Amino acid sequence: MASTVLAKEKLLVYGKVYADFEDYPFPAGGCPILNTATESDDTHHELRIKVMAAINGWKNKIMTILEEGIKNKEFKKNIKTEQDRPDHYCTY
């Protein structure tokens, strides 16, 4: 992502990672963050806080990229970054 300039390119990096399993293999057993979120939800408060920080960090990064794209006129102003936030998609 560091070599990309446009917001659109930065967002496409996420899609590339999930679409190209040969170059970017997904960990056996699934997403470590979501697995930890499931296991720590009711049992380990400190770990749950760290998981939420990881998910919120990802969400904020994508929202920042969307806002950057709106500012640079790559995206329309009517994008609702909070409504279209990535944590809505992380469980699909």
MOPAC internal coordinates of N, CA, C and O (Angstrom, degrees):
PM7 1SCF
backbone

  N    0.0000 0     0.00 0     0.00 0    0    0    0
  C    1.4409 1     0.00 0     0.00 0    1    0    0
  C    1.5242 1   110.43 1     0.00 0    2    1    0
  O    1.2310 1   120.02 1   152.09 1    3    2    1
  N    1.3053 1   117.57 1   -27.91 1    3    2    1
  C    1.4646 1   120.73 1  -177.70 1    5    3    2
  C    1.5309 1   111.75 1   -63.35 1    6    5    3
  O    1.2310 1   119.82 1   153.64 1    7    6    5
  N    1.3243 1   117.95 1   -26.36 1    7    6    5
  C    1.4611 1   120.32 1  -177.94 1    9    7    6
  C    1.5265 1   112.55 1   -87.15 1   10    9    7
  O    1.2310 1   120.08 1   175.19 1   11   10    9
  N    1.3258 1   117.46 1    -4.81 1   11   10    9
  C    1.4604 1   120.19 1   179.32 1   13   11   10
  C    1.5170 1   110.45 1   -89.91 1   14   13   11
  O    1.2310 1   120.91 1   -28.41 1   15   14   13
  N    1.3243 1   115.87 1   151.59 1   15   14   13
  C    1.4573 1   121.35 1  -177.52 1   17   15   14
  C    1.5245 1   110.54 1  -111.22 1   18   17   15
  O    1.2310 1   120.45 1   131.08 1   19   18   17
  N    1.3075 1   116.74 1   -48.92 1   19   18   17
  C    1.4607 1   121.30 1  -175.60 1   21   19   18
  C    1.5237 1   111.27 1   -79.06 1   22   21   19
  O    1.2310 1   120.98 1   -32.75 1   23   22   21
  N    1.3237 1   115.72 1   147.25 1   23   22   21
  C    1.4582 1   120.89 1   178.90 1   25   23   22
  C    1.5304 1   110.40 1   -60.36 1   26   25   23
  O    1.2310 1   120.50 1   140.12 1   27   26   25
  N    1.3121 1   116.66 1   -39.88 1   27   26   25
  C    1.4658 1   120.75 1   179.08 1   29   27   26
  C    1.5318 1   110.60 1   -58.23 1   30   29   27
  O    1.2310 1   120.61 1   136.30 1   31   30   29
  N    1.3244 1   116.43 1   -43.70 1   31   30   29
  C    1.4665 1   120.91 1   178.72 1   33   31   30
  C    1.5249 1   110.90 1   -62.72 1   34   33   31
  O    1.2310 1   120.66 1   140.12 1   35   34   33
  N    1.3286 1   116.34 1   -39.88 1   35   34   33
  C    1.4652 1   120.43 1  -179.73 1   37   35   34
  C    1.5195 1   110.88 1   -63.43 1   38   37   35
  O    1.2310 1   120.10 1   138.79 1   39   38   37
  N    1.3309 1   117.41 1   -41.21 1   39   38   37
  C    1.4618 1   120.42 1   177.81 1   41   39   38
  C    1.5280 1   111.39 1   -67.05 1   42   41   39
  O    1.2310 1   120.53 1   143.85 1   43   42   41
  N    1.3253 1   116.59 1   -36.15 1   43   42   41
  C    1.4657 1   120.48 1  -179.67 1   45   43   42
  C    1.5259 1   112.18 1   -66.81 1   46   45   43
  O    1.2310 1   120.12 1   157.22 1   47   46   45
  N    1.3270 1   117.38 1   -22.78 1   47   46   45
  C    1.4651 1   120.50 1   176.13 1   49   47   46
  C    1.5260 1   109.92 1   -59.26 1   50   49   47
  O    1.2310 1   120.23 1   138.01 1   51   50   49
  N    1.3331 1   117.16 1   -41.99 1   51   50   49
  C    1.4627 1   120.31 1   178.94 1   53   51   50
  C    1.5220 1   110.66 1   -60.91 1   54   53   51
  O    1.2310 1   120.45 1   134.76 1   55   54   53
  N    1.3149 1   116.75 1   -45.24 1   55   54   53
  C    1.4573 1   120.39 1   178.27 1   57   55   54
  C    1.5134 1   112.35 1   -62.79 1   58   57   55
  O    1.2310 1   120.35 1   141.46 1   59   58   57
  N    1.3133 1   116.93 1   -38.54 1   59   58   57
  C    1.4702 1   121.34 1   179.66 1   61   59   58
  C    1.5280 1   110.41 1   -61.82 1   62   61   59
  O    1.2310 1   120.48 1   137.34 1   63   62   61
  N    1.2968 1   116.69 1   -42.66 1   63   62   61
  C    1.4645 1   120.62 1  -179.43 1   65   63   62
  C    1.5279 1   110.41 1   -61.07 1   66   65   63
  O    1.2310 1   120.37 1   135.33 1   67   66   65
  N    1.3315 1   116.89 1   -44.67 1   67   66   65
  C    1.4613 1   119.91 1  -177.00 1   69   67   66
  C    1.5186 1   112.82 1   -78.93 1   70   69   67
  O    1.2310 1   119.65 1   156.50 1   71   70   69
  N    1.3258 1   118.27 1   -23.50 1   71   70   69
  C    1.4639 1   120.92 1  -177.95 1   73   71   70
  C    1.5183 1   112.66 1   -88.75 1   74   73   71
  O    1.2310 1   119.87 1   156.80 1   75   74   73
  N    1.3179 1   117.85 1   -23.20 1   75   74   73
  C    1.4673 1   121.28 1  -172.76 1   77   75   74
  C    1.5208 1   110.26 1  -113.08 1   78   77   75
  O    1.2310 1   120.73 1  -104.00 1   79   78   77
  N    1.3293 1   116.22 1    76.00 1   79   78   77
  C    1.4606 1   121.00 1  -176.00 1   81   79   78
  C    1.5278 1   113.39 1   -68.17 1   82   81   79
  O    1.2310 1   119.80 1   158.24 1   83   82   81
  N    1.3272 1   117.98 1   -21.76 1   83   82   81
  C    1.4606 1   119.23 1   178.77 1   85   83   82
  C    1.5221 1   111.38 1   -69.91 1   86   85   83
  O    1.2310 1   120.60 1   138.93 1   87   86   85
  N    1.3303 1   116.45 1   -41.07 1   87   86   85
  C    1.4649 1   120.48 1   179.39 1   89   87   86
  C    1.5262 1   112.10 1   -82.99 1   90   89   87
  O    1.2310 1   120.65 1   150.03 1   91   90   89
  N    1.3233 1   116.36 1   -29.97 1   91   90   89
  C    1.4573 1   121.74 1  -177.36 1   93   91   90
  C    1.5342 1   109.07 1  -130.81 1   94   93   91
  O    1.2310 1   119.91 1  -103.75 1   95   94   93
  N    1.3188 1   117.79 1    76.25 1   95   94   93
  C    1.4708 1   118.65 1  -176.29 1   97   95   94
  C    1.5271 1   112.09 1   -64.92 1   98   97   95
  O    1.2310 1   121.60 1   -41.86 1   99   98   97
  N    1.3273 1   114.55 1   138.14 1   99   98   97
  C    1.4590 1   120.86 1   178.62 1  101   99   98
  C    1.5192 1   108.47 1   -78.92 1  102  101   99
  O    1.2310 1   119.23 1   -36.55 1  103  102  101
  N    1.3121 1   119.08 1   143.45 1  103  102  101
  C    1.4678 1   120.50 1  -177.93 1  105  103  102
  C    1.5321 1   112.14 1   -60.25 1  106  105  103
  O    1.2310 1   120.86 1   -38.58 1  107  106  105
  N    1.3115 1   115.96 1   141.42 1  107  106  105
  C    1.4628 1   120.51 1   174.57 1  109  107  106
  C    1.5250 1   108.08 1   -59.66 1  110  109  107
  O    1.2310 1   120.54 1   -44.15 1  111  110  109
  N    1.3097 1   116.57 1   135.85 1  111  110  109
  C    1.4533 1   119.95 1   179.16 1  113  111  110
  C    1.5120 1   114.15 1    95.26 1  114  113  111
  O    1.2310 1   119.89 1   174.43 1  115  114  113
  N    1.3242 1   117.82 1    -5.57 1  115  114  113
  C    1.4547 1   120.42 1   176.66 1  117  115  114
  C    1.5089 1   113.86 1   100.62 1  118  117  115
  O    1.2310 1   121.44 1    11.55 1  119  118  117
  N    1.3055 1   114.85 1  -168.45 1  119  118  117
  C    1.4643 1   122.26 1  -176.07 1  121  119  118
  C    1.5268 1   110.32 1   -72.18 1  122  121  119
  O    1.2310 1   119.91 1   -61.44 1  123  122  121
  N    1.3240 1   117.78 1   118.56 1  123  122  121
  C    1.4659 1   120.05 1  -179.64 1  125  123  122
  C    1.5267 1   113.35 1   -59.92 1  126  125  123
  O    1.2310 1   120.09 1   144.76 1  127  126  125
  N    1.3150 1   117.43 1   -35.24 1  127  126  125
  C    1.4652 1   120.25 1  -179.55 1  129  127  126
  C    1.5273 1   110.29 1   -67.97 1  130  129  127
  O    1.2310 1   120.37 1   130.89 1  131  130  129
  N    1.3320 1   116.89 1   -49.11 1  131  130  129
  C    1.4669 1   119.33 1  -179.31 1  133  131  130
  C    1.5232 1   111.55 1   -67.24 1  134  133  131
  O    1.2310 1   120.11 1   142.90 1  135  134  133
  N    1.3222 1   117.40 1   -37.10 1  135  134  133
  C    1.4680 1   119.80 1   176.60 1  137  135  134
  C    1.5252 1   110.77 1   -62.10 1  138  137  135
  O    1.2310 1   120.80 1   135.89 1  139  138  137
  N    1.3116 1   116.07 1   -44.11 1  139  138  137
  C    1.4676 1   120.04 1   179.41 1  141  139  138
  C    1.5204 1   110.45 1   -66.32 1  142  141  139
  O    1.2310 1   120.29 1   141.83 1  143  142  141
  N    1.3354 1   117.05 1   -38.17 1  143  142  141
  C    1.4630 1   120.08 1   177.76 1  145  143  142
  C    1.5222 1   110.58 1   -59.94 1  146  145  143
  O    1.2310 1   120.32 1   136.99 1  147  146  145
  N    1.3176 1   117.00 1   -43.01 1  147  146  145
  C    1.4603 1   121.69 1  -179.81 1  149  147  146
  C    1.5255 1   111.29 1   -64.49 1  150  149  147
  O    1.2310 1   120.71 1   135.39 1  151  150  149
  N    1.3152 1   116.24 1   -44.61 1  151  150  149
  C    1.4626 1   120.77 1  -176.04 1  153  151  150
  C    1.5267 1   112.98 1   -74.77 1  154  153  151
  O    1.2310 1   120.12 1   148.59 1  155  154  153
  N    1.3155 1   117.39 1   -31.41 1  155  154  153
  C    1.4681 1   119.75 1  -174.05 1  157  155  154
  C    1.5219 1   113.13 1   -94.81 1  158  157  155
  O    1.2310 1   119.96 1   172.77 1  159  158  157
  N    1.3016 1   117.67 1    -7.23 1  159  158  157
  C    1.4639 1   121.39 1  -173.03 1  161  159  158
  C    1.5224 1   113.16 1   -52.88 1  162  161  159
  O    1.2310 1   120.06 1   132.56 1  163  162  161
  N    1.3138 1   117.48 1   -47.44 1  163  162  161
  C    1.4680 1   121.05 1  -177.00 1  165  163  162
  C    1.5229 1   113.96 1  -108.21 1  166  165  163
  O    1.2310 1   120.12 1   175.12 1  167  166  165
  N    1.3234 1   117.38 1    -4.88 1  167  166  165
  C    1.4583 1   118.35 1  -169.20 1  169  167  166
  C    1.5215 1   115.66 1  -118.44 1  170  169  167
  O    1.2310 1   119.50 1   155.36 1  171  170  169
  N    1.3187 1   118.56 1   -24.64 1  171  170  169
  C    1.4674 1   120.13 1  -171.74 1  173  171  170
  C    1.5295 1   109.21 1  -140.39 1  174  173  171
  O    1.2310 1   120.73 1   -89.88 1  175  174  173
  N    1.3116 1   116.21 1    90.12 1  175  174  173
  C    1.4558 1   122.24 1  -172.94 1  177  175  174
  C    1.5373 1   112.64 1   -58.81 1  178  177  175
  O    1.2310 1   119.79 1   135.65 1  179  178  177
  N    1.3233 1   118.00 1   -44.35 1  179  178  177
  C    1.4677 1   120.91 1  -177.46 1  181  179  178
  C    1.5281 1   111.13 1   -64.63 1  182  181  179
  O    1.2310 1   120.55 1   139.96 1  183  182  181
  N    1.3317 1   116.56 1   -40.04 1  183  182  181
  C    1.4626 1   120.47 1   178.68 1  185  183  182
  C    1.5294 1   110.51 1   -68.66 1  186  185  183
  O    1.2310 1   120.75 1   141.87 1  187  186  185
  N    1.3202 1   116.18 1   -38.13 1  187  186  185
  C    1.4634 1   120.49 1   177.10 1  189  187  186
  C    1.5275 1   110.60 1   -59.39 1  190  189  187
  O    1.2310 1   119.93 1   139.77 1  191  190  189
  N    1.3178 1   117.73 1   -40.23 1  191  190  189
  C    1.4693 1   121.77 1   178.50 1  193  191  190
  C    1.5261 1   110.27 1   -61.79 1  194  193  191
  O    1.2310 1   120.20 1   138.54 1  195  194  193
  N    1.3315 1   117.23 1   -41.46 1  195  194  193
  C    1.4692 1   120.82 1   179.52 1  197  195  194
  C    1.5255 1   111.50 1   -67.45 1  198  197  195
  O    1.2310 1   120.68 1   141.08 1  199  198  197
  N    1.3266 1   116.31 1   -38.92 1  199  198  197
  C    1.4688 1   120.26 1   177.89 1  201  199  198
  C    1.5256 1   109.80 1   -63.65 1  202  201  199
  O    1.2310 1   120.65 1   134.81 1  203  202  201
  N    1.3225 1   116.36 1   -45.19 1  203  202  201
  C    1.4611 1   119.83 1   179.45 1  205  203  202
  C    1.5260 1   111.20 1   -62.25 1  206  205  203
  O    1.2310 1   120.32 1   143.78 1  207  206  205
  N    1.3209 1   117.00 1   -36.22 1  207  206  205
  C    1.4639 1   120.60 1   177.42 1  209  207  206
  C    1.5307 1   110.36 1   -64.60 1  210  209  207
  O    1.2310 1   120.35 1   140.31 1  211  210  209
  N    1.3317 1   116.94 1   -39.69 1  211  210  209
  C    1.4670 1   120.79 1   178.70 1  213  211  210
  C    1.5259 1   110.66 1   -65.45 1  214  213  211
  O    1.2310 1   120.20 1   134.50 1  215  214  213
  N    1.3260 1   117.22 1   -45.50 1  215  214  213
  C    1.4681 1   121.16 1   179.98 1  217  215  214
  C    1.5252 1   110.19 1   -65.73 1  218  217  215
  O    1.2310 1   120.12 1   136.54 1  219  218  217
  N    1.3203 1   117.37 1   -43.46 1  219  218  217
  C    1.4617 1   120.39 1   178.52 1  221  219  218
  C    1.5239 1   111.89 1   -65.57 1  222  221  219
  O    1.2310 1   120.03 1   144.86 1  223  222  221
  N    1.3324 1   117.55 1   -35.14 1  223  222  221
  C    1.4594 1   120.43 1   176.77 1  225  223  222
  C    1.5190 1   111.50 1   -63.28 1  226  225  223
  O    1.2310 1   120.60 1   137.73 1  227  226  225
  N    1.3288 1   116.47 1   -42.27 1  227  226  225
  C    1.4578 1   121.64 1   177.75 1  229  227  226
  C    1.5254 1   109.99 1   -64.23 1  230  229  227
  O    1.2310 1   120.84 1   133.48 1  231  230  229
  N    1.3382 1   116.01 1   -46.52 1  231  230  229
  C    1.4596 1   121.66 1   179.16 1  233  231  230
  C    1.5293 1   110.03 1   -58.42 1  234  233  231
  O    1.2310 1   120.25 1   131.93 1  235  234  233
  N    1.3126 1   117.12 1   -48.07 1  235  234  233
  C    1.4583 1   120.84 1  -178.00 1  237  235  234
  C    1.5191 1   112.25 1   -64.36 1  238  237  235
  O    1.2310 1   120.26 1   143.75 1  239  238  237
  N    1.3185 1   117.10 1   -36.25 1  239  238  237
  C    1.4680 1   120.88 1   178.27 1  241  239  238
  C    1.5218 1   110.27 1   -63.00 1  242  241  239
  O    1.2310 1   120.50 1   133.24 1  243  242  241
  N    1.3221 1   116.65 1   -46.76 1  243  242  241
  C    1.4604 1   119.82 1  -179.74 1  245  243  242
  C    1.5295 1   111.01 1   -67.17 1  246  245  243
  O    1.2310 1   120.20 1   139.88 1  247  246  245
  N    1.3133 1   117.22 1   -40.12 1  247  246  245
  C    1.4607 1   119.70 1   177.71 1  249  247  246
  C    1.5291 1   110.93 1   -63.18 1  250  249  247
  O    1.2310 1   120.05 1   141.90 1  251  250  249
  N    1.3238 1   117.52 1   -38.10 1  251  250  249
  C    1.4659 1   121.50 1   177.41 1  253  251  250
  C    1.5226 1   110.74 1   -64.19 1  254  253  251
  O    1.2310 1   120.43 1   139.11 1  255  254  253
  N    1.3323 1   116.78 1   -40.89 1  255  254  253
  C    1.4651 1   120.48 1   177.80 1  257  255  254
  C    1.5299 1   110.10 1   -63.96 1  258  257  255
  O    1.2310 1   120.14 1   136.76 1  259  258  257
  N    1.3391 1   117.34 1   -43.24 1  259  258  257
  C    1.4658 1   120.33 1   177.97 1  261  259  258
  C    1.5261 1   111.02 1   -61.30 1  262  261  259
  O    1.2310 1   120.31 1   135.38 1  263  262  261
  N    1.3138 1   117.01 1   -44.62 1  263  262  261
  C    1.4679 1   121.16 1  -179.94 1  265  263  262
  C    1.5272 1   111.21 1   -64.87 1  266  265  263
  O    1.2310 1   120.63 1   142.99 1  267  266  265
  N    1.3334 1   116.41 1   -37.01 1  267  266  265
  C    1.4689 1   121.20 1   176.26 1  269  267  266
  C    1.5265 1   109.71 1   -63.27 1  270  269  267
  O    1.2310 1   120.72 1   137.41 1  271  270  269
  N    1.3257 1   116.23 1   -42.59 1  271  270  269
  C    1.4659 1   120.58 1   178.71 1  273  271  270
  C    1.5176 1   112.66 1   -64.86 1  274  273  271
  O    1.2310 1   120.25 1   143.47 1  275  274  273
  N    1.3182 1   117.13 1   -36.53 1  275  274  273
  C    1.4703 1   120.93 1   176.34 1  277  275  274
  C    1.5257 1   109.48 1   -66.20 1  278  277  275
  O    1.2310 1   120.84 1   134.66 1  279  278  277
  N    1.3200 1   115.99 1   -45.34 1  279  278  277
  C    1.4686 1   121.11 1  -179.89 1  281  279  278
  C    1.5282 1   111.35 1   -60.50 1  282  281  279
  O    1.2310 1   120.71 1   140.37 1  283  282  281
  N    1.3423 1   116.24 1   -39.63 1  283  282  281
  C    1.4639 1   121.04 1  -178.19 1  285  283  282
  C    1.5277 1   112.83 1   -87.66 1  286  285  283
  O    1.2310 1   120.72 1  -172.72 1  287  286  285
  N    1.3408 1   116.22 1     7.28 1  287  286  285
  C    1.4651 1   123.30 1   178.10 1  289  287  286
  C    1.5227 1   113.20 1    63.69 1  290  289  287
  O    1.2310 1   120.57 1  -153.11 1  291  290  289
  N    1.3236 1   116.52 1    26.89 1  291  290  289
  C    1.4600 1   120.66 1   171.91 1  293  291  290
  C    1.5228 1   110.24 1   -81.74 1  294  293  291
  O    1.2310 1   120.64 1   150.23 1  295  294  293
  N    1.3259 1   116.39 1   -29.77 1  295  294  293
  C    1.4578 1   123.05 1  -179.12 1  297  295  294
  C    1.5198 1   109.06 1  -122.72 1  298  297  295
  O    1.2310 1   121.24 1   -25.01 1  299  298  297
  N    1.3194 1   115.23 1   154.99 1  299  298  297
  C    1.4640 1   120.24 1   177.63 1  301  299  298
  C    1.5272 1   110.20 1   -68.79 1  302  301  299
  O    1.2310 1   120.89 1   -28.16 1  303  302  301
  N    1.3109 1   115.91 1   151.84 1  303  302  301
  C    1.4623 1   121.55 1  -179.31 1  305  303  302
  C    1.5190 1   112.86 1   -67.94 1  306  305  303
  O    1.2310 1   119.77 1   159.92 1  307  306  305
  N    1.3227 1   118.05 1   -20.08 1  307  306  305
  C    1.4574 1   120.16 1  -174.92 1  309  307  306
  C    1.5325 1   113.61 1   -82.10 1  310  309  307
  O    1.2310 1   119.84 1  -173.55 1  311  310  309
  N    1.3265 1   117.92 1     6.45 1  311  310  309
  C    1.4667 1   120.18 1   174.26 1  313  311  310
  C    1.5224 1   107.55 1   -68.21 1  314  313  311
  O    1.2310 1   120.90 1   -51.14 1  315  314  313
  N    1.3020 1   115.88 1   128.86 1  315  314  313
  C    1.4641 1   120.88 1   178.77 1  317  315  314
  C    1.5269 1   107.09 1   -98.33 1  318  317  315
  O    1.2310 1   120.70 1   -86.83 1  319  318  317
  N    1.3149 1   116.28 1    93.17 1  319  318  317
  C    1.4659 1   120.28 1  -172.57 1  321  319  318
  C    1.5169 1   112.32 1   -60.64 1  322  321  319
  O    1.2310 1   119.41 1   144.99 1  323  322  321
  N    1.2989 1   118.73 1   -35.01 1  323  322  321
  C    1.4688 1   119.97 1   179.84 1  325  323  322
  C    1.5217 1   110.94 1   -72.34 1  326  325  323
  O    1.2310 1   119.92 1   141.69 1  327  326  325
  N    1.3387 1   117.75 1   -38.31 1  327  326  325
  C    1.4644 1   120.92 1   178.28 1  329  327  326
  C    1.5226 1   111.20 1   -70.07 1  330  329  327
  O    1.2310 1   120.17 1   143.22 1  331  330  329
  N    1.3084 1   117.29 1   -36.78 1  331  330  329
  C    1.4578 1   122.03 1  -177.46 1  333  331  330
  C    1.5174 1   111.81 1   -94.22 1  334  333  331
  O    1.2310 1   120.90 1  -150.17 1  335  334  333
  N    1.2893 1   115.89 1    29.83 1  335  334  333
  C    1.4572 1   119.82 1  -174.25 1  337  335  334
  C    1.5305 1   111.40 1   -71.23 1  338  337  335
  O    1.2310 1   120.89 1   -28.84 1  339  338  337
  N    1.3183 1   115.89 1   151.16 1  339  338  337
  C    1.4613 1   121.35 1  -172.58 1  341  339  338
  C    1.5190 1   115.42 1   -66.99 1  342  341  339
  O    1.2310 1   118.98 1   156.36 1  343  342  341
  N    1.3266 1   119.54 1   -23.64 1  343  342  341
  C    1.4595 1   117.31 1  -178.95 1  345  343  342
  C    1.5190 1   111.58 1   -69.43 1  346  345  343
  O    1.2310 1   120.12 1   166.79 1  347  346  345
  N    1.3400 1   117.37 1   -13.21 1  347  346  345
  C    1.4614 1   119.85 1   171.57 1  349  347  346
  C    1.5190 1   110.63 1   -69.46 1  350  349  347
  O    1.2310 1   120.01 1   152.92 1  351  350  349
  N    1.3106 1   117.59 1   -27.08 1  351  350  349
  C    1.4583 1   122.04 1  -174.29 1  353  351  350
  C    1.5180 1   113.45 1   -98.10 1  354  353  351
  O    1.2310 1   119.90 1   163.08 1  355  354  353
  N    1.3122 1   117.79 1   -16.92 1  355  354  353
  C    1.4651 1   119.70 1  -169.80 1  357  355  354
  C    1.5258 1   113.08 1   -66.87 1  358  357  355
  O    1.2310 1   119.79 1   162.68 1  359  358  357
  N    1.3243 1   118.01 1   -17.32 1  359  358  357
  C    1.4537 1   118.95 1   179.65 1  361  359  358
  C    1.5201 1   113.42 1   -99.98 1  362  361  359
  O    1.2310 1   119.73 1  -177.89 1  363  362  361
  N    1.3325 1   118.11 1     2.11 1  363  362  361
  C    1.4660 1   120.48 1  -179.68 1  365  363  362
  C    1.5012 1   111.57 1   -81.74 1  366  365  363
  O    1.2310 1   120.10 1   180.00 1  367  366  365

